[in-house]
């Protein structure tokens, strides 16, 4: 099951773009240069890994003389509400990021959740979700973790408040499996896992969790969520503030080695 909102339809639209591009004599690079976007972004759209946005579809129709075909295809794509619209662009950027930094103080980052833990998270939702919807969300969340298994996985740093590790969402067995998974992931090359311990007298991120992304084009973005929405931030000044907070958090957190020792102690208590 896909994490993407219109996976099959996006592949169809991408195939259409590829066909029209080649018929018009453009390469992916030359087409991207025309719109000041990267060759990789064009490739991602054509492969169905990134949605074609309506405004870009209109410009492409004009350039490629496709008489509105791409715009109509985008507007008629079937919708599956698996991923809210406000989170979809973040997932696009996460999938292609070369570096990810995350701070969480409520639940574990989705990229580190086991199936059991993810299921417990979605079963905690209010209003209550139907069981089949829960399973769809769980499958989508676990599939996001495929980015760790690609040829060039992103460099990823996680800072997690210790209270999150001590919660027992899903019960004792789920908690134990999740701790073991975190311990395994903490050894993976390219992943830095740090716990922000309880009892600190200073805290650099009292405003809540956030994610920092670096794109293949070396653009730096930030992402924050609220109860009913989210914000993908591109403003360099705003991203810089969160980058500074992230750096301070990492200095306030346990080192990766001390974090592994804490996980070992928590596992020993089970």
C-alpha positions as CSV (number, residue, x, y, z in Angstrom):
1,X,0.0,0.0,0.0
2,X,1.4,3.4,-0.9
3,X,2.0,6.4,1.2
4,X,1.2,8.6,-1.7
5,X,-2.2,10.1,-2.2
6,X,-2.9,9.2,-5.8
7,X,-0.1,6.8,-6.6
8,X,-1.5,5.1,-9.7
9,X,-2.9,8.3,-11.1
10,X,0.4,10.1,-10.5
11,X,2.2,7.5,-12.5
12,X,-0.3,7.9,-15.4
13,X,0.2,11.7,-15.3
14,X,3.9,11.3,-15.2
15,X,3.9,8.9,-18.2
16,X,1.8,11.5,-20.1
17,X,4.3,14.2,-19.2
18,X,7.2,12.0,-20.4
19,X,5.4,11.3,-23.7
20,X,4.6,15.0,-24.4
21,X,8.1,16.1,-23.3
22,X,9.8,13.7,-25.7
23,X,7.4,14.5,-28.5
24,X,8.3,18.2,-28.1
25,X,12.0,17.5,-28.2
26,X,12.9,18.3,-24.6
27,X,15.1,16.4,-22.2
28,X,14.3,16.3,-18.5
29,X,17.2,18.7,-17.9
30,X,16.2,21.2,-20.6
31,X,12.5,21.1,-19.5
32,X,13.5,21.7,-15.9
33,X,15.8,24.6,-16.9
34,X,12.9,26.2,-18.7
35,X,11.0,26.4,-15.4
36,X,14.0,26.9,-13.1
37,X,13.5,23.5,-11.4
38,X,15.9,20.5,-11.3
39,X,16.1,17.6,-13.7
40,X,15.5,15.4,-10.7
41,X,12.2,17.0,-10.0
42,X,11.0,16.4,-13.6
43,X,12.2,12.8,-13.3
44,X,10.3,12.4,-10.0
45,X,7.1,13.7,-11.6
46,X,7.5,11.4,-14.6
47,X,8.1,8.4,-12.4
48,X,5.0,9.1,-10.3
49,X,7.0,9.8,-7.2
50,X,6.1,13.5,-7.0
51,X,2.7,15.0,-7.9
52,X,2.4,17.4,-10.8
53,X,1.1,20.6,-9.3
54,X,-1.8,22.4,-11.1
55,X,0.1,25.6,-11.8
56,X,3.1,23.7,-13.3
57,X,0.6,21.6,-15.3
58,X,-0.8,24.8,-16.9
59,X,2.6,26.1,-17.8
60,X,3.6,22.7,-19.3
61,X,0.4,22.5,-21.4
62,X,1.3,25.9,-22.8
63,X,4.9,25.1,-23.5
64,X,4.3,21.6,-24.9
65,X,1.1,22.6,-26.8
66,X,-0.9,19.8,-25.2
67,X,-4.2,21.7,-25.3
68,X,-4.8,21.4,-21.5
69,X,-4.4,17.7,-21.3
70,X,-2.0,17.7,-18.3
71,X,-4.2,20.2,-16.4
72,X,-7.3,18.1,-17.0
73,X,-5.5,15.0,-15.9
74,X,-4.3,16.6,-12.7
75,X,-7.7,18.0,-11.9
76,X,-9.4,14.6,-12.5
77,X,-7.1,12.5,-10.4
78,X,-9.0,10.3,-8.0
79,X,-8.5,11.2,-4.4
80,X,-7.8,8.9,-1.5
81,X,-7.8,10.6,1.9
82,X,-5.0,8.4,3.2
83,X,-2.6,11.4,3.4
84,X,-4.1,14.8,4.3
85,X,-3.4,17.4,1.7
86,X,-1.6,19.5,4.2
87,X,1.0,16.7,4.8
88,X,1.4,15.5,1.2
89,X,4.1,18.0,0.1
90,X,6.2,17.2,3.3
91,X,6.1,13.5,2.4
92,X,7.3,14.4,-1.1
93,X,10.2,16.3,0.2
94,X,11.0,13.7,2.9
95,X,11.2,11.0,0.3
96,X,13.8,12.9,-1.7
97,X,15.7,14.6,1.2
98,X,19.5,14.1,1.5
99,X,19.4,15.1,5.2
100,X,16.7,15.0,7.9
101,X,16.7,16.3,11.4
102,X,13.7,15.6,13.7
103,X,12.7,16.6,17.3
104,X,9.7,14.8,18.8
105,X,8.2,15.2,22.3
106,X,4.8,13.4,21.9
107,X,5.2,10.2,19.9
108,X,8.2,8.6,18.2
109,X,9.0,9.9,14.7
110,X,7.1,8.0,12.1
111,X,10.3,6.9,10.4
112,X,11.2,5.0,13.6
113,X,7.9,3.4,14.5
114,X,7.2,-0.3,14.4
115,X,3.9,-1.6,13.0
116,X,2.7,-2.3,16.5
117,X,3.5,1.1,17.8
118,X,2.1,2.8,14.7
119,X,-1.1,0.8,15.1
120,X,-1.4,2.0,18.8
121,X,-0.9,5.6,17.7
122,X,-3.7,5.4,15.2
123,X,-6.0,3.6,17.6
124,X,-5.5,6.5,20.0
125,X,-7.0,8.9,17.4
126,X,-10.2,10.8,18.4
127,X,-12.6,10.5,16.6
128,X,-12.0,6.8,16.5
129,X,-10.8,5.4,13.2
130,X,-12.3,2.3,11.6
131,X,-10.1,-0.8,11.8
132,X,-9.5,-1.0,8.0
133,X,-8.5,2.7,8.0
134,X,-6.1,2.1,10.8
135,X,-4.4,-0.7,8.8
136,X,-4.1,1.5,5.8
137,X,-2.5,4.2,7.8
138,X,-0.1,1.7,9.5
139,X,1.0,0.3,6.1
140,X,1.5,3.8,4.7
141,X,3.6,4.8,7.8
142,X,5.8,1.8,7.6
143,X,6.3,2.2,3.9
144,X,7.8,5.7,4.5
145,X,10.8,3.9,6.1
146,X,11.8,2.5,2.7
147,X,14.0,5.6,2.3
148,X,16.5,4.0,4.8
149,X,16.9,1.1,2.3
150,X,17.6,3.1,-0.9
151,X,21.0,3.3,-2.5
152,X,21.8,6.7,-0.9
153,X,19.7,7.0,2.3
154,X,19.5,10.4,3.9
155,X,21.7,11.4,6.8
156,X,19.2,11.5,9.6
157,X,19.3,12.9,13.2
158,X,16.6,12.2,15.7
159,X,16.2,13.9,19.1
160,X,13.4,12.4,21.2
161,X,12.2,13.4,24.6
162,X,12.8,10.7,27.2
163,X,9.1,10.7,28.2
164,X,8.2,9.3,24.8
165,X,10.4,6.3,25.4
166,X,8.7,5.6,28.7
167,X,5.2,5.7,27.4
168,X,3.7,2.3,26.8
169,X,1.4,2.8,23.8
170,X,0.0,-0.5,22.7
171,X,1.0,-2.3,25.9
172,X,4.2,-4.0,27.2
173,X,4.9,-6.2,24.3
174,X,4.6,-3.4,21.7
175,X,6.8,-1.2,24.0
176,X,9.5,-3.9,24.2
177,X,9.5,-4.4,20.4
178,X,9.7,-0.7,19.8
179,X,12.7,-0.3,22.2
180,X,14.5,-3.2,20.4
181,X,13.8,-1.5,17.1
182,X,15.2,1.8,18.3
183,X,18.3,0.0,19.6
184,X,18.8,-1.6,16.2
185,X,18.2,1.6,14.3
186,X,20.7,3.4,16.6
187,X,23.4,1.2,15.1
188,X,22.5,2.0,11.5
189,X,25.1,4.0,9.6
190,X,23.9,7.5,8.8
191,X,21.4,7.6,11.7
192,X,22.1,9.6,14.9
193,X,19.6,8.8,17.7
194,X,19.7,11.0,20.8
195,X,17.4,11.2,23.8
196,X,16.7,14.5,25.5
197,X,16.6,13.4,29.2
198,X,14.0,14.2,31.8
199,X,14.9,16.6,34.5
200,X,16.8,19.2,32.4
201,X,16.8,22.8,33.6
202,X,17.0,24.2,30.0
203,X,15.2,23.2,26.9
204,X,15.7,24.7,23.4
205,X,12.4,23.6,21.8
206,X,9.6,24.3,24.3
207,X,7.4,25.4,21.3
208,X,7.1,21.8,20.2
209,X,8.3,19.2,17.6
210,X,9.7,20.0,14.2
211,X,11.5,18.5,11.2
212,X,14.3,20.0,9.1
213,X,14.9,18.8,5.6
214,X,17.7,19.4,3.0
215,X,16.7,18.7,-0.6
216,X,18.9,17.4,-3.4
217,X,19.2,21.0,-4.6
218,X,20.5,21.9,-1.1
219,X,17.4,23.9,-0.2
220,X,16.7,23.8,3.5
221,X,13.1,23.5,4.7
222,X,11.3,23.1,8.0
223,X,8.1,21.3,8.8
224,X,5.8,21.8,11.9
225,X,2.5,20.2,12.8
226,X,-0.4,21.3,14.9
227,X,-3.6,19.5,16.0
228,X,-5.4,20.1,12.7
229,X,-2.8,21.2,10.2
230,X,0.8,21.7,9.3
231,X,3.3,24.1,7.8
232,X,6.1,23.6,5.4
233,X,8.5,26.5,5.9
234,X,10.9,27.7,3.1
235,X,11.7,31.2,4.5
236,X,15.4,31.1,5.2
237,X,15.1,33.2,8.3
238,X,12.5,30.9,9.9
239,X,14.4,27.8,8.9
240,X,17.5,29.3,10.4
241,X,15.8,29.8,13.8
242,X,14.7,26.1,13.9
243,X,18.2,25.0,12.7
244,X,19.7,26.9,15.7
245,X,17.2,25.2,18.0
246,X,18.1,21.8,16.6
247,X,21.8,22.4,17.2
248,X,21.1,23.5,20.8
249,X,18.8,20.5,21.4
250,X,21.5,18.1,20.2
251,X,24.0,19.7,22.6
252,X,21.4,19.3,25.5
253,X,20.5,15.7,24.6
254,X,22.5,12.5,25.5
255,X,25.1,11.5,23.0
256,X,24.3,8.7,20.6
257,X,26.5,6.4,22.7
258,X,24.8,7.4,26.0
259,X,21.4,7.0,24.2
260,X,22.3,3.4,23.3
261,X,23.2,2.8,27.0
262,X,19.8,4.2,28.1
263,X,18.0,2.0,25.7
264,X,20.0,-1.0,27.0
265,X,18.9,-0.1,30.5
266,X,15.3,0.3,29.5
267,X,15.4,-3.1,27.8
268,X,17.0,-4.6,30.9
269,X,14.1,-3.4,33.0
270,X,11.6,-5.3,30.8
